Amino acid sequence: MALSLPVFGAFDIHGDQGTLATSWKKWLKRFENMMVGLAVTDNDRKRALLLHYVGPEVNDIFDTLPNTDLLEDETDSYKKVHQALTTYFAPKQIRSLPFTSLGRPGCFWYGQYSYFTLSYRGAGICSH
């Protein structure tokens, strides 16, 4: 029996990196809505369809993630893919550096400067 899959756009990993986690959540929600509409309830089928629809680039990323192989005693193969990709696309915690003084008296900078500008100024070039 031939099955015709509906058209559904792959996840764009080349979009704005600052909103990648939000874009992933939106894409995944639309995918899950499609699964409900198609009455797909089997987790193995959902896993296969998710890995098909995310596109080859995300599928390649998934293949490199640790602990994504399905073990014999695991029953929810879809949940494992869902969690692994959601964790991958989640925003990473970035340590904030205090750029208000950089340890030099009289040299204060504020949020309008980029990291490069602050690093350059903090390296010893201060106009104050």
Buried (B, 14 or more C-beta within 10 A) or exposed (E): EEEEEEEEEBBBBEEEEEEBBEBBEEBBEEBBEBBEEEEBEEBEBBBBBBBEBBBEEBBEBBEEEEEBEBEEEEEBBBEBBBEBBEEBBEEEEEEEEEBEEBEEEEBEBEEEEEEEEBEEBBEEEBEE
